Structure formats: structure tokens, C-alpha cells
């Protein structure tokens, strides 16, 4: 059985995504590719995308979440916005990778 490629959309383009996570890590994993990034500042998103060979960039989270090619979301933002973005992605039917606040997120999504 062939593995389905995970086509990531990443929300946030901060320092953690330059070395620990983000494009360098995602693109090293077999069947995994970063296809879109989002930052509130469109120039920051564009710069990150161009430096890491990411084909699309956005400055609105809904645009990234609703990108038809994106089939998983990595949330790389400060923790105070994790809940909102996680809920949006899950309600859009996309799997989410987020590092913090899972208990709070799960309680909220169950409501």
C-alpha cells in the first residue's frame, strides 16, 4: 500500500521554525512536504517561503487552512493563539500538530 504524502501548512514563521521544526524538519521526513506557510506579516511569510522553497504563503490563517492542497496543519505560533487556530483547523477537518495546551484544546473542542 502506498503512503499518502503529508502536505503541511504551517501557521507561524518564527525562530523555532528555522532550526528545530518547520521547513528543515518537515522536509526531512519521508512522505512529508511543507507546501504553504502563514504569518500575519505577508513579507515575513513570503521571505520564509522563498528561503525554504515553499510554494505558497499567506497572511490570513483561514486562507492557509482552506488551501485544498494542505492536508495537515502545524501550529508554530505563541501559545496564546494555539487554541483558536487548532479549533479552526480541526473544524476544517485537518489534522493538527501543536506543541502546547492540549488539555485545554481538547476540552474546548469537545464542547
Secondary structure as UniProt FT lines:
FT   STRAND          6..11
FT   HELIX           16..19
FT   HELIX           23..26
FT   TURN            27..28
FT   TURN            30..31
FT   STRAND          32..38
FT   HELIX           42..51
FT   TURN            52..53
FT   STRAND          56..58
FT   HELIX           61..65
FT   TURN            68..69
FT   STRAND          72..75
FT   HELIX           79..81
FT   HELIX           82..91
FT   TURN            92..93
FT   STRAND          95..98
FT   HELIX           102..110
//
